[in-house]
Each structure stands twice: as structure tokens, then as C-alpha cells.
């Protein structure tokens, strides 16, 4: 019912062959690890996610989220069987992307904040920005 092209009853026409909202047509994931030395491993993974129709758009008549690719890096140095130093960087290129979308009614949420009630609109989830960390792994 929150779809902008819904009829007076809140219905939209879904045709045979329409894509399921929230599921991208194309999804590709690859992970590679390389042992530089016996004690040192470096790796990367790449995730490509094609654009997807927003949930609530089973008729596929609205906008899609944009396709995106995210590159992550990791490395680990093992000093012995019990101690390792590791590092990871996610979203290396700080790609800005939307990983989720939905048509929804705001109900009373915006009424309290802005004095606007029952607005039908698009909500999107944004992807995580670049992040990195180092750590020590202890195994007993």
C-alpha cells in the first residue's frame, strides 16, 4: 500500500517474470588468500551486489538501489601455534552504497518529530564506511 503507483485499494499489479524485491539479479563474491611465508598470510575479498528493487515493489515499477562493489583486505602473522597478530580493513575504497530499500508508511514516527503524519516514502539502509582494526589472537 505504500508504493507510489498503488491503486486506491493499495494494490499493485505483479506480472509473471517480475523480480523478487530485495534480491539482486547479480551477486558475486570472491575471496583469495596467499601465504607470503609459512607464518604470514594476506587476503582479500570482493563483493559485487547488483541493483535490487525495493521491498514493497513486487511490480518492479520503482527505482532500484544502485549496484556496488566492496573490497576488503586482511592479514595475519602467526608467531607460533598460540599467538597471532591480525589486521583487517573493510570497504577499502570507502564506497558509499545502499544495501537495502523498502517502501513504507511512516505512521506516527514523523508526526512526533516534524508534525507530518502517514507519509508514504522510501527507506534505505546505507552500507558500512571504511573501517580497520588490529588484534592479537591467543589460542590455548
PyMOL CGO cylinders between C-alpha atoms (Angstrom):
from pymol import cmd
from pymol.cgo import CYLINDER

trace = [
    CYLINDER, 0.00, 0.00, 0.00, 2.94, 2.44, 0.39, 0.3, 1, 1, 1, 1, 1, 1,
    CYLINDER, 2.94, 2.44, 0.39, 4.06, 2.04, -3.22, 0.3, 1, 1, 1, 1, 1, 1,
    CYLINDER, 4.06, 2.04, -3.22, 3.66, 5.36, -5.12, 0.3, 1, 1, 1, 1, 1, 1,
    CYLINDER, 3.66, 5.36, -5.12, 1.96, 3.57, -8.05, 0.3, 1, 1, 1, 1, 1, 1,
    CYLINDER, 1.96, 3.57, -8.05, -0.50, 1.58, -5.92, 0.3, 1, 1, 1, 1, 1, 1,
    CYLINDER, -0.50, 1.58, -5.92, -4.19, 1.95, -6.81, 0.3, 1, 1, 1, 1, 1, 1,
    CYLINDER, -4.19, 1.95, -6.81, -6.86, 3.30, -4.45, 0.3, 1, 1, 1, 1, 1, 1,
    CYLINDER, -6.86, 3.30, -4.45, -7.01, -0.06, -2.67, 0.3, 1, 1, 1, 1, 1, 1,
    CYLINDER, -7.01, -0.06, -2.67, -3.23, -0.11, -2.14, 0.3, 1, 1, 1, 1, 1, 1,
    CYLINDER, -3.23, -0.11, -2.14, -2.72, -2.81, -4.77, 0.3, 1, 1, 1, 1, 1, 1,
    CYLINDER, -2.72, -2.81, -4.77, -0.06, -3.02, -7.48, 0.3, 1, 1, 1, 1, 1, 1,
    CYLINDER, -0.06, -3.02, -7.48, -0.08, -5.34, -10.47, 0.3, 1, 1, 1, 1, 1, 1,
    CYLINDER, -0.08, -5.34, -10.47, 2.58, -8.01, -10.43, 0.3, 1, 1, 1, 1, 1, 1,
    CYLINDER, 2.58, -8.01, -10.43, 3.40, -9.69, -13.71, 0.3, 1, 1, 1, 1, 1, 1,
    CYLINDER, 3.40, -9.69, -13.71, 4.91, -13.07, -14.43, 0.3, 1, 1, 1, 1, 1, 1,
    CYLINDER, 4.91, -13.07, -14.43, 8.66, -12.60, -14.63, 0.3, 1, 1, 1, 1, 1, 1,
    CYLINDER, 8.66, -12.60, -14.63, 8.88, -9.69, -12.15, 0.3, 1, 1, 1, 1, 1, 1,
    CYLINDER, 8.88, -9.69, -12.15, 11.88, -9.93, -9.84, 0.3, 1, 1, 1, 1, 1, 1,
    CYLINDER, 11.88, -9.93, -9.84, 11.50, -10.52, -6.13, 0.3, 1, 1, 1, 1, 1, 1,
    CYLINDER, 11.50, -10.52, -6.13, 12.23, -7.23, -4.33, 0.3, 1, 1, 1, 1, 1, 1,
    CYLINDER, 12.23, -7.23, -4.33, 15.28, -7.14, -2.09, 0.3, 1, 1, 1, 1, 1, 1,
    CYLINDER, 15.28, -7.14, -2.09, 17.13, -9.81, -4.07, 0.3, 1, 1, 1, 1, 1, 1,
    CYLINDER, 17.13, -9.81, -4.07, 19.71, -8.61, -6.60, 0.3, 1, 1, 1, 1, 1, 1,
    CYLINDER, 19.71, -8.61, -6.60, 19.78, -10.17, -10.07, 0.3, 1, 1, 1, 1, 1, 1,
    CYLINDER, 19.78, -10.17, -10.07, 23.56, -10.45, -9.85, 0.3, 1, 1, 1, 1, 1, 1,
    CYLINDER, 23.56, -10.45, -9.85, 25.66, -11.28, -6.80, 0.3, 1, 1, 1, 1, 1, 1,
    CYLINDER, 25.66, -11.28, -6.80, 29.34, -12.15, -6.95, 0.3, 1, 1, 1, 1, 1, 1,
    CYLINDER, 29.34, -12.15, -6.95, 31.69, -12.93, -4.08, 0.3, 1, 1, 1, 1, 1, 1,
    CYLINDER, 31.69, -12.93, -4.08, 35.31, -13.97, -4.28, 0.3, 1, 1, 1, 1, 1, 1,
    CYLINDER, 35.31, -13.97, -4.28, 37.89, -14.48, -1.53, 0.3, 1, 1, 1, 1, 1, 1,
    CYLINDER, 37.89, -14.48, -1.53, 41.61, -15.02, -2.06, 0.3, 1, 1, 1, 1, 1, 1,
    CYLINDER, 41.61, -15.02, -2.06, 44.32, -15.80, 0.49, 0.3, 1, 1, 1, 1, 1, 1,
    CYLINDER, 44.32, -15.80, 0.49, 48.04, -16.04, -0.17, 0.3, 1, 1, 1, 1, 1, 1,
    CYLINDER, 48.04, -16.04, -0.17, 50.73, -17.35, 2.15, 0.3, 1, 1, 1, 1, 1, 1,
    CYLINDER, 50.73, -17.35, 2.15, 53.59, -14.89, 1.73, 0.3, 1, 1, 1, 1, 1, 1,
    CYLINDER, 53.59, -14.89, 1.73, 55.62, -17.05, 4.12, 0.3, 1, 1, 1, 1, 1, 1,
    CYLINDER, 55.62, -17.05, 4.12, 54.69, -20.01, 6.30, 0.3, 1, 1, 1, 1, 1, 1,
    CYLINDER, 54.69, -20.01, 6.30, 53.79, -17.64, 9.15, 0.3, 1, 1, 1, 1, 1, 1,
    CYLINDER, 53.79, -17.64, 9.15, 52.26, -14.75, 7.15, 0.3, 1, 1, 1, 1, 1, 1,
    CYLINDER, 52.26, -14.75, 7.15, 49.00, -14.78, 5.18, 0.3, 1, 1, 1, 1, 1, 1,
    CYLINDER, 49.00, -14.78, 5.18, 47.43, -11.89, 3.28, 0.3, 1, 1, 1, 1, 1, 1,
    CYLINDER, 47.43, -11.89, 3.28, 43.99, -11.95, 1.73, 0.3, 1, 1, 1, 1, 1, 1,
    CYLINDER, 43.99, -11.95, 1.73, 41.21, -10.03, 0.12, 0.3, 1, 1, 1, 1, 1, 1,
    CYLINDER, 41.21, -10.03, 0.12, 37.57, -10.50, -0.65, 0.3, 1, 1, 1, 1, 1, 1,
    CYLINDER, 37.57, -10.50, -0.65, 35.42, -8.64, -3.14, 0.3, 1, 1, 1, 1, 1, 1,
    CYLINDER, 35.42, -8.64, -3.14, 31.65, -8.47, -3.05, 0.3, 1, 1, 1, 1, 1, 1,
    CYLINDER, 31.65, -8.47, -3.05, 29.61, -7.23, -6.03, 0.3, 1, 1, 1, 1, 1, 1,
    CYLINDER, 29.61, -7.23, -6.03, 25.90, -6.72, -5.48, 0.3, 1, 1, 1, 1, 1, 1,
    CYLINDER, 25.90, -6.72, -5.48, 23.67, -5.76, -8.40, 0.3, 1, 1, 1, 1, 1, 1,
    CYLINDER, 23.67, -5.76, -8.40, 20.87, -3.25, -8.00, 0.3, 1, 1, 1, 1, 1, 1,
    CYLINDER, 20.87, -3.25, -8.00, 17.67, -4.50, -6.44, 0.3, 1, 1, 1, 1, 1, 1,
    CYLINDER, 17.67, -4.50, -6.44, 14.07, -3.39, -6.33, 0.3, 1, 1, 1, 1, 1, 1,
    CYLINDER, 14.07, -3.39, -6.33, 12.90, -2.02, -3.00, 0.3, 1, 1, 1, 1, 1, 1,
    CYLINDER, 12.90, -2.02, -3.00, 10.76, -4.25, -0.81, 0.3, 1, 1, 1, 1, 1, 1,
    CYLINDER, 10.76, -4.25, -0.81, 7.16, -3.44, -1.49, 0.3, 1, 1, 1, 1, 1, 1,
    CYLINDER, 7.16, -3.44, -1.49, 7.83, -3.07, -5.24, 0.3, 1, 1, 1, 1, 1, 1,
    CYLINDER, 7.83, -3.07, -5.24, 6.84, -6.52, -6.49, 0.3, 1, 1, 1, 1, 1, 1,
    CYLINDER, 6.84, -6.52, -6.49, 5.64, -4.88, -9.74, 0.3, 1, 1, 1, 1, 1, 1,
    CYLINDER, 5.64, -4.88, -9.74, 9.23, -3.68, -10.44, 0.3, 1, 1, 1, 1, 1, 1,
    CYLINDER, 9.23, -3.68, -10.44, 8.00, -0.22, -11.45, 0.3, 1, 1, 1, 1, 1, 1,
    CYLINDER, 8.00, -0.22, -11.45, 10.01, 1.84, -8.95, 0.3, 1, 1, 1, 1, 1, 1,
    CYLINDER, 10.01, 1.84, -8.95, 13.68, 2.68, -8.74, 0.3, 1, 1, 1, 1, 1, 1,
    CYLINDER, 13.68, 2.68, -8.74, 16.32, 0.11, -7.87, 0.3, 1, 1, 1, 1, 1, 1,
    CYLINDER, 16.32, 0.11, -7.87, 19.19, 0.57, -5.48, 0.3, 1, 1, 1, 1, 1, 1,
    CYLINDER, 19.19, 0.57, -5.48, 22.47, 1.09, -7.33, 0.3, 1, 1, 1, 1, 1, 1,
    CYLINDER, 22.47, 1.09, -7.33, 24.86, -1.79, -7.87, 0.3, 1, 1, 1, 1, 1, 1,
    CYLINDER, 24.86, -1.79, -7.87, 28.01, -1.66, -5.77, 0.3, 1, 1, 1, 1, 1, 1,
    CYLINDER, 28.01, -1.66, -5.77, 31.29, -3.44, -5.11, 0.3, 1, 1, 1, 1, 1, 1,
    CYLINDER, 31.29, -3.44, -5.11, 33.18, -3.56, -1.82, 0.3, 1, 1, 1, 1, 1, 1,
    CYLINDER, 33.18, -3.56, -1.82, 36.82, -4.64, -1.36, 0.3, 1, 1, 1, 1, 1, 1,
    CYLINDER, 36.82, -4.64, -1.36, 38.13, -5.90, 2.00, 0.3, 1, 1, 1, 1, 1, 1,
    CYLINDER, 38.13, -5.90, 2.00, 41.73, -6.74, 2.99, 0.3, 1, 1, 1, 1, 1, 1,
    CYLINDER, 41.73, -6.74, 2.99, 43.13, -8.92, 5.77, 0.3, 1, 1, 1, 1, 1, 1,
    CYLINDER, 43.13, -8.92, 5.77, 46.47, -10.17, 7.01, 0.3, 1, 1, 1, 1, 1, 1,
    CYLINDER, 46.47, -10.17, 7.01, 47.70, -12.45, 9.77, 0.3, 1, 1, 1, 1, 1, 1,
    CYLINDER, 47.70, -12.45, 9.77, 51.16, -13.17, 11.17, 0.3, 1, 1, 1, 1, 1, 1,
    CYLINDER, 51.16, -13.17, 11.17, 51.42, -16.33, 13.27, 0.3, 1, 1, 1, 1, 1, 1,
    CYLINDER, 51.42, -16.33, 13.27, 54.27, -16.27, 15.78, 0.3, 1, 1, 1, 1, 1, 1,
    CYLINDER, 54.27, -16.27, 15.78, 53.58, -19.82, 16.96, 0.3, 1, 1, 1, 1, 1, 1,
    CYLINDER, 53.58, -19.82, 16.96, 50.61, -22.16, 17.40, 0.3, 1, 1, 1, 1, 1, 1,
    CYLINDER, 50.61, -22.16, 17.40, 49.19, -19.94, 20.13, 0.3, 1, 1, 1, 1, 1, 1,
    CYLINDER, 49.19, -19.94, 20.13, 49.85, -16.29, 19.22, 0.3, 1, 1, 1, 1, 1, 1,
    CYLINDER, 49.85, -16.29, 19.22, 48.93, -14.39, 16.03, 0.3, 1, 1, 1, 1, 1, 1,
    CYLINDER, 48.93, -14.39, 16.03, 48.72, -10.73, 15.07, 0.3, 1, 1, 1, 1, 1, 1,
    CYLINDER, 48.72, -10.73, 15.07, 45.96, -9.87, 12.61, 0.3, 1, 1, 1, 1, 1, 1,
    CYLINDER, 45.96, -9.87, 12.61, 44.64, -6.84, 10.77, 0.3, 1, 1, 1, 1, 1, 1,
    CYLINDER, 44.64, -6.84, 10.77, 41.60, -6.12, 8.64, 0.3, 1, 1, 1, 1, 1, 1,
    CYLINDER, 41.60, -6.12, 8.64, 40.33, -3.25, 6.51, 0.3, 1, 1, 1, 1, 1, 1,
    CYLINDER, 40.33, -3.25, 6.51, 36.71, -3.35, 5.33, 0.3, 1, 1, 1, 1, 1, 1,
    CYLINDER, 36.71, -3.35, 5.33, 35.36, -1.24, 2.47, 0.3, 1, 1, 1, 1, 1, 1,
    CYLINDER, 35.36, -1.24, 2.47, 38.90, -0.27, 1.44, 0.3, 1, 1, 1, 1, 1, 1,
    CYLINDER, 38.90, -0.27, 1.44, 37.79, 2.37, -1.09, 0.3, 1, 1, 1, 1, 1, 1,
    CYLINDER, 37.79, 2.37, -1.09, 35.11, 3.80, 1.23, 0.3, 1, 1, 1, 1, 1, 1,
    CYLINDER, 35.11, 3.80, 1.23, 32.37, 3.01, -1.30, 0.3, 1, 1, 1, 1, 1, 1,
    CYLINDER, 32.37, 3.01, -1.30, 29.06, 4.67, -0.47, 0.3, 1, 1, 1, 1, 1, 1,
    CYLINDER, 29.06, 4.67, -0.47, 26.15, 2.36, -1.20, 0.3, 1, 1, 1, 1, 1, 1,
    CYLINDER, 26.15, 2.36, -1.20, 22.63, 1.37, -0.24, 0.3, 1, 1, 1, 1, 1, 1,
    CYLINDER, 22.63, 1.37, -0.24, 22.28, -2.28, 0.68, 0.3, 1, 1, 1, 1, 1, 1,
    CYLINDER, 22.28, -2.28, 0.68, 18.54, -2.31, 1.40, 0.3, 1, 1, 1, 1, 1, 1,
    CYLINDER, 18.54, -2.31, 1.40, 15.40, -0.41, 0.43, 0.3, 1, 1, 1, 1, 1, 1,
    CYLINDER, 15.40, -0.41, 0.43, 11.71, -0.52, 1.28, 0.3, 1, 1, 1, 1, 1, 1,
    CYLINDER, 11.71, -0.52, 1.28, 8.53, 1.39, 0.59, 0.3, 1, 1, 1, 1, 1, 1,
    CYLINDER, 8.53, 1.39, 0.59, 6.82, 2.08, 3.89, 0.3, 1, 1, 1, 1, 1, 1,
    CYLINDER, 6.82, 2.08, 3.89, 4.41, 4.34, 5.71, 0.3, 1, 1, 1, 1, 1, 1,
    CYLINDER, 4.41, 4.34, 5.71, 5.93, 6.47, 8.45, 0.3, 1, 1, 1, 1, 1, 1,
    CYLINDER, 5.93, 6.47, 8.45, 2.85, 6.20, 10.65, 0.3, 1, 1, 1, 1, 1, 1,
    CYLINDER, 2.85, 6.20, 10.65, 3.27, 8.35, 13.74, 0.3, 1, 1, 1, 1, 1, 1,
    CYLINDER, 3.27, 8.35, 13.74, 7.07, 8.50, 13.60, 0.3, 1, 1, 1, 1, 1, 1,
    CYLINDER, 7.07, 8.50, 13.60, 7.27, 11.79, 11.69, 0.3, 1, 1, 1, 1, 1, 1,
    CYLINDER, 7.27, 11.79, 11.69, 4.16, 13.18, 13.37, 0.3, 1, 1, 1, 1, 1, 1,
    CYLINDER, 4.16, 13.18, 13.37, 6.03, 13.49, 16.65, 0.3, 1, 1, 1, 1, 1, 1,
    CYLINDER, 6.03, 13.49, 16.65, 9.26, 14.76, 15.08, 0.3, 1, 1, 1, 1, 1, 1,
    CYLINDER, 9.26, 14.76, 15.08, 8.03, 17.04, 12.28, 0.3, 1, 1, 1, 1, 1, 1,
    CYLINDER, 8.03, 17.04, 12.28, 4.27, 17.26, 12.56, 0.3, 1, 1, 1, 1, 1, 1,
    CYLINDER, 4.27, 17.26, 12.56, 3.86, 15.18, 9.36, 0.3, 1, 1, 1, 1, 1, 1,
    CYLINDER, 3.86, 15.18, 9.36, 1.68, 12.08, 9.52, 0.3, 1, 1, 1, 1, 1, 1,
    CYLINDER, 1.68, 12.08, 9.52, 1.29, 8.95, 7.44, 0.3, 1, 1, 1, 1, 1, 1,
    CYLINDER, 1.29, 8.95, 7.44, 3.82, 9.74, 4.74, 0.3, 1, 1, 1, 1, 1, 1,
    CYLINDER, 3.82, 9.74, 4.74, 4.48, 7.01, 2.18, 0.3, 1, 1, 1, 1, 1, 1,
    CYLINDER, 4.48, 7.01, 2.18, 8.14, 7.05, 1.31, 0.3, 1, 1, 1, 1, 1, 1,
    CYLINDER, 8.14, 7.05, 1.31, 11.27, 5.07, 0.56, 0.3, 1, 1, 1, 1, 1, 1,
    CYLINDER, 11.27, 5.07, 0.56, 13.57, 3.94, 3.33, 0.3, 1, 1, 1, 1, 1, 1,
    CYLINDER, 13.57, 3.94, 3.33, 17.10, 2.77, 2.53, 0.3, 1, 1, 1, 1, 1, 1,
    CYLINDER, 17.10, 2.77, 2.53, 19.89, 1.21, 4.54, 0.3, 1, 1, 1, 1, 1, 1,
    CYLINDER, 19.89, 1.21, 4.54, 23.36, 2.54, 3.94, 0.3, 1, 1, 1, 1, 1, 1,
    CYLINDER, 23.36, 2.54, 3.94, 26.46, 0.37, 3.77, 0.3, 1, 1, 1, 1, 1, 1,
    CYLINDER, 26.46, 0.37, 3.77, 29.24, 0.48, 6.33, 0.3, 1, 1, 1, 1, 1, 1,
    CYLINDER, 29.24, 0.48, 6.33, 32.03, 3.02, 5.76, 0.3, 1, 1, 1, 1, 1, 1,
    CYLINDER, 32.03, 3.02, 5.76, 35.71, 2.11, 5.68, 0.3, 1, 1, 1, 1, 1, 1,
    CYLINDER, 35.71, 2.11, 5.68, 36.91, 0.57, 8.92, 0.3, 1, 1, 1, 1, 1, 1,
    CYLINDER, 36.91, 0.57, 8.92, 40.07, -1.10, 10.11, 0.3, 1, 1, 1, 1, 1, 1,
    CYLINDER, 40.07, -1.10, 10.11, 41.43, -2.82, 13.16, 0.3, 1, 1, 1, 1, 1, 1,
    CYLINDER, 41.43, -2.82, 13.16, 44.38, -4.75, 14.53, 0.3, 1, 1, 1, 1, 1, 1,
    CYLINDER, 44.38, -4.75, 14.53, 44.27, -7.51, 17.09, 0.3, 1, 1, 1, 1, 1, 1,
    CYLINDER, 44.27, -7.51, 17.09, 46.12, -10.30, 18.79, 0.3, 1, 1, 1, 1, 1, 1,
    CYLINDER, 46.12, -10.30, 18.79, 44.71, -13.81, 18.74, 0.3, 1, 1, 1, 1, 1, 1,
    CYLINDER, 44.71, -13.81, 18.74, 45.61, -16.09, 21.64, 0.3, 1, 1, 1, 1, 1, 1,
    CYLINDER, 45.61, -16.09, 21.64, 44.79, -19.80, 21.35, 0.3, 1, 1, 1, 1, 1, 1,
    CYLINDER, 44.79, -19.80, 21.35, 45.14, -22.11, 24.31, 0.3, 1, 1, 1, 1, 1, 1,
]
cmd.load_cgo(trace, "trace")
